[in-house]
Amino acid sequence: MRWVFVTALLLVVALFTWANWPTPALAQGVTADRILVRKSSRSLELYRDDTLLKRYSIALGLQPVGAKQREGDRRTPEGRYRIDFRKADSGYHRALHISYPSREDRARAARDGVSPGGAVMVHGLRNGFGWIGHAHRWFDWTHGCVAMTNAELDELWRAVPDGTPIELRP
């Protein structure tokens, strides 16, 4: 019976260590001029002058296939937007706001008689759950946002100025 407890404890420690193992950091002072999110591969890529600076693994909305159509559909938008402001007091560590909905998104939603939704962000993990680390990527869990670990979001926060273009592809 003792070996079961010891084995379980070792597995928990190994999982926690893996989930919080640091990845190579983006160099200090580096500034990105473009973000590309590839929903199908669950990746967020930072670019400067068409040079890939870093690639991050991400989690998406609970309904990851297809573009956001309306409020509450739990889909992550697709299209070209901008990082238009940052939210230091987010319920998810920190957050960079994506300029969704665009004029076209609002027009489509109005045509369909629905609200387009909003408050789509690139954010960290829910406050108090940062210890989950990389394990959060095992499934899509947001309401339509792009989620990263807190450490990764801190890197993005430093490297991405407001106004940076972000393209979200299927």
C-alpha positions as CSV (number, residue, x, y, z in Angstrom):
1,M,0.0,0.0,0.0
2,R,2.9,2.4,0.8
3,W,4.4,1.9,-2.7
4,V,1.1,3.1,-4.2
5,F,1.2,6.3,-2.2
6,V,4.8,6.9,-3.0
7,T,4.3,6.2,-6.7
8,A,1.3,8.5,-6.8
9,L,3.2,11.2,-5.0
10,L,6.1,10.9,-7.5
11,L,3.7,11.1,-10.4
12,V,2.2,14.3,-9.0
13,V,5.6,15.8,-8.4
14,A,6.7,14.9,-11.9
15,L,3.6,16.4,-13.5
16,F,3.9,19.6,-11.5
17,T,7.6,19.9,-12.5
18,W,6.8,19.3,-16.2
19,A,3.9,21.7,-16.1
20,N,6.0,24.5,-14.7
21,W,9.3,23.7,-16.5
22,P,10.6,27.0,-18.0
23,T,11.0,27.4,-21.7
24,P,13.7,29.4,-23.3
25,A,12.9,33.1,-22.7
26,L,12.5,35.7,-25.4
27,A,15.4,38.1,-25.1
28,Q,14.8,41.2,-23.1
29,G,14.1,44.3,-25.1
30,V,12.8,42.4,-28.2
31,T,9.7,44.0,-29.7
32,A,7.4,42.2,-32.0
33,D,5.6,43.9,-34.9
34,R,3.1,41.1,-35.7
35,I,1.3,38.2,-34.0
36,L,0.0,35.2,-35.8
37,V,-2.3,32.7,-34.2
38,R,-2.8,29.4,-35.9
39,K,-5.9,27.9,-34.3
40,S,-5.5,24.4,-35.9
41,S,-2.0,23.9,-34.5
42,R,-2.8,25.8,-31.2
43,S,0.1,28.1,-31.7
44,L,0.8,31.8,-31.3
45,E,3.8,33.2,-33.2
46,L,5.7,36.5,-32.6
47,Y,7.3,38.1,-35.6
48,R,9.6,41.1,-36.2
49,D,10.3,42.0,-39.9
50,D,8.9,38.6,-41.0
51,T,11.4,36.8,-38.7
52,L,9.9,34.4,-36.3
53,L,10.9,35.4,-32.8
54,K,9.1,32.8,-30.8
55,R,6.3,30.2,-31.0
56,Y,4.0,29.5,-28.0
57,S,1.5,26.7,-27.5
58,I,-1.9,28.0,-26.6
59,A,-5.4,27.0,-25.6
60,L,-8.5,28.4,-27.3
61,G,-12.3,28.6,-26.8
62,L,-14.3,25.5,-26.0
63,Q,-15.6,25.4,-29.6
64,P,-12.3,26.0,-31.5
65,V,-13.4,25.2,-35.0
66,G,-14.9,28.1,-37.0
67,A,-14.8,31.8,-36.5
68,K,-16.7,33.6,-33.7
69,Q,-20.2,34.3,-34.9
70,R,-22.0,35.6,-31.8
71,E,-21.7,36.3,-28.1
72,G,-21.5,33.1,-26.0
73,D,-20.6,30.7,-28.9
74,R,-17.2,30.0,-27.2
75,R,-15.3,30.3,-30.4
76,T,-12.1,32.2,-30.9
77,P,-12.4,34.8,-33.7
78,E,-10.7,34.5,-37.1
79,G,-9.4,37.5,-39.0
80,R,-7.1,40.5,-38.8
81,Y,-7.3,42.6,-35.6
82,R,-5.0,44.7,-33.4
83,I,-3.9,44.5,-29.8
84,D,-5.7,47.7,-28.7
85,F,-5.2,47.8,-25.0
86,R,-3.9,45.9,-22.0
87,K,-5.6,44.9,-18.8
88,A,-3.2,44.5,-15.8
89,D,-6.0,43.7,-13.4
90,S,-7.5,40.8,-15.4
91,G,-9.1,37.8,-13.6
92,Y,-6.6,35.8,-15.8
93,H,-3.2,37.1,-14.6
94,R,-2.9,39.8,-17.3
95,A,-4.6,40.3,-20.7
96,L,-4.0,41.9,-24.1
97,H,-7.3,42.9,-25.7
98,I,-7.9,41.9,-29.3
99,S,-9.9,44.6,-31.3
100,Y,-12.7,42.1,-32.0
101,P,-15.4,42.8,-33.1
102,S,-14.5,44.6,-36.3
103,R,-16.9,46.6,-38.4
104,E,-17.5,43.5,-40.5
105,D,-18.1,41.3,-37.4
106,R,-20.7,43.8,-36.1
107,A,-22.4,44.0,-39.5
108,R,-22.6,40.2,-39.8
109,A,-24.0,39.9,-36.3
110,A,-26.6,42.6,-36.9
111,R,-27.6,40.9,-40.1
112,D,-28.0,37.6,-38.1
113,G,-29.9,39.4,-35.3
114,V,-27.3,38.5,-32.6
115,S,-24.7,40.3,-30.5
116,P,-21.1,39.8,-31.8
117,G,-19.7,39.5,-28.3
118,G,-16.5,41.1,-27.3
119,A,-13.8,41.1,-24.5
120,V,-11.7,38.7,-26.6
121,M,-8.2,38.7,-25.2
122,V,-4.8,36.9,-25.1
123,H,-4.5,36.1,-21.4
124,G,-2.8,34.1,-18.8
125,L,-4.3,31.5,-16.4
126,R,-7.1,32.3,-14.0
127,N,-5.8,34.1,-10.9
128,G,-4.8,31.5,-8.3
129,F,-4.3,28.7,-11.0
130,G,-1.0,29.7,-12.4
131,W,0.5,26.5,-10.9
132,I,-1.3,24.5,-13.6
133,G,1.4,25.8,-16.1
134,H,1.7,24.1,-19.4
135,A,-0.9,21.5,-18.5
136,H,-3.7,24.0,-19.3
137,R,-3.0,23.3,-23.0
138,W,-4.3,19.7,-22.7
139,F,-7.7,21.0,-23.8
140,D,-9.4,24.2,-25.0
141,W,-11.0,25.9,-22.1
142,T,-11.6,29.6,-22.7
143,H,-14.8,31.4,-23.7
144,G,-13.2,32.4,-27.0
145,C,-9.9,33.9,-25.9
146,V,-6.3,32.8,-26.5
147,A,-4.7,31.4,-23.3
148,M,-1.0,31.1,-22.4
149,T,0.9,30.4,-19.2
150,N,1.4,33.4,-17.0
151,A,5.2,33.4,-17.7
152,E,4.5,33.4,-21.4
153,L,2.0,36.1,-21.1
154,D,4.5,38.2,-19.2
155,E,6.9,37.8,-22.2
156,L,4.2,38.8,-24.6
157,W,3.2,41.8,-22.5
158,R,6.8,43.1,-22.7
159,A,7.3,42.4,-26.4
160,V,4.0,43.5,-27.9
161,P,3.1,47.2,-27.9
162,D,-0.5,48.4,-28.2
163,G,-1.5,48.6,-31.8
164,T,0.4,45.5,-32.9
165,P,-1.5,43.6,-35.6
166,I,-2.8,40.1,-34.7
167,E,-4.0,37.7,-37.3
168,L,-6.1,34.6,-36.2
169,R,-6.2,31.9,-38.8
170,P,-8.2,28.7,-38.8
